[in-house]
Amino acid sequence: MSLANKITIARILAVPLFIVSVLYYTPEKDYLRFVALGIFCLAAVSDALDGYLARARNEITLAGQILDPLADKALLISAFICLYRVGVDFPHFRFPKWLVIALISRDVILILGSGVVHLIQREFHAAVTGWGKATTVLSMLCVITVLLQIPYSYIIWYVTGVVAAVSLLDYLIRGVRTLNP
């Protein structure tokens, strides 16, 4: 197993730790917010690191191509759901419902669309686009700003929503073109 794949698997294993640290947060246990932040930041850095290592060491594998985006989706979806849930009791943590629904819906649509293309073509190589990378980076930034309780985080939420919508449209257009060359 390649080092990049091991890092990706470690990122997947970090997701439950992140979830626990967020869900057990209370104002009396404010340190858990920083534990969650540390876990999330390590996972975010590992996302860039595993991709770099796979390319630099020429160790790009089918497992890595599948696990890496799934690890990203698991981390981000769990972060948005947990921080929304915790925000019910602690408003300074709360993501707006529209953002949580928009980002999760985008990811579900992309996963289902990739599955459809794969079923029809029997082979599918999902190339990450600039819009897709921007959506991931901005989504990660949203989580970090909420955990740090940065004022005016909502500005990043709106930008992320717009970029995610453009990304979804871009991927849908590419998917249709793949099916209808």
N, C-alpha and C positions, 0 to 999 in steps of 0.2 A: 504494500500500500504506500502511495506517495506521501511525502510530507504535507503537501497541499491538502490532500484528502483527510489526513489526520487532523489538520487545523480546522477544516470544515466540520468534521465530526465533533471536535471540541466545542465549536460554536453552537452546534445543535444541542449538545449537552449543557451548555450555559443557559439555554432558554428556561428550563424549569427553575434554575437558581434565580434568574432574573424575576420570574413570575412570583416566586415565594417572597423575595425581598420586597417587591412592590405590594403584594397583597397583605403582608403582615405589617406594613407601614402604619404608624399612627403618629400624631404630633409628639407623643412622648418617646417614640422610637424613631426620631428623625434621622438617626444614623443609617437606617435602612434605605433611605432615599439615596444616600451616597454609596451604599453598597450596590444598589441597583444601577446607579450611574456608572460605577466602576466596571461592573459586569457588562453593561451595555457598551461602554466605550471599548473595552477589550474585544468584545465580539465585533464591533464595527471595524476596529483596526485589523482584526483577523480576516475580515472579509476582503480587505484590500491586499493583505499579505498573502493569503492563499492563492488568489488570482495571479499575483506577481510571481510567486514561486512556481506555480504550474507553468506559466509561460517561460520564465527564465531558465528553468531546469528541463524544459520540453517534456513535462509530465502531465499534459492535459489528458484526462481520462473521461470516459463516458460517465463513470460514477461521479466524478467531480462536476461534470456539466449538469448533472441532475441534482446532486446534493447541494451544491453551492446556492443556486437560486431558492431551493426549498429551505435551506438554513436561513437565508435572508427573509423569506416570507414568514417563517415560524417566529423569528425574532421580532420583526416589525409588527406582525398581526397581534402577537401576544402583548407587545408593548402598548399598542394603541388600545386594545381591549382592557388590559389591566389598569392603565392610567385613566381611562374613561371610568372604569368601575370605581377605582379609588377616589376619583374626583367627585363622585356622588356625595361622599362624606366630607371631602376636603377640596373645596372649589378651586383652590390655587393649583391643583393638579389636573383639572378636568379639560380634556380635549372636547371640542364641540362634536356633537353627534354626527353632523354632516361630514366632517373630515374622517371620522372613523369608518363610517359607511362607505364613503367615496374610495378610500384607500383599500379597504378590504374587498369591495366589489371589483375594483380594478384588478387586484391580484387574482381573484376567483375567475374573472372573465379571461384573463391571460392564461391561466392554467388550463381552463376548459378549452380555450381556443387552440392552445398548443397541442392538447390531446386530440382534438378534431383533425388538425393538420397532420399529426402523426398517424392517426388511423387511416386517413385518406391516402397519404403519400407513402406510408410504411417507413419513412425516414424523415427526420426533421432536425434541423440544426437551428436552434433559436439564438440568433445573434443579438447581443445586448446593444441597444442604441444609446445615443447620447441622452435622449429624453428619458430613457429607462434608468440610466445611471444617475441623472439629475434627480429623478423622483426618489430613488433610494437614498441618495445623500441628503436631500431635503427632508425626507421622512425621518432619517436618523437625527438630523438637526432638530426637528420638532420634538422628538423624545428627549434629547439632551436639554433643550431649553425649558421643557416642563419640569424635568428633574432638578434643574438648577433654579427653577422658579424665576426665570428671567422676565422682567416686565416687557410688555409688548410682544410676547411670543406669538400672539395671534397674527401678526404680520407674516411671519414665516408659515403659519398654517394656511393662509390664503394663497401665498405663492406656491406652496406645495400642492394645494388643491388644483390650481390652474395647470401647473407642470404635469401633475398626474393625469389630468384630463387630456392634455395634448399628447402625452406618452401613450395613453390608451388608444387614442385615435390613430397615432402613428403605427402602433403594433397591429391594430385591426386592419389598416390599409395594407401593411406588409403581408399579413396573413392571407388576405383576399387575393393579393397579387401572387402569392405562392401557390394558391389553389387554382388560380386562373392566369397562367403565364401568357 
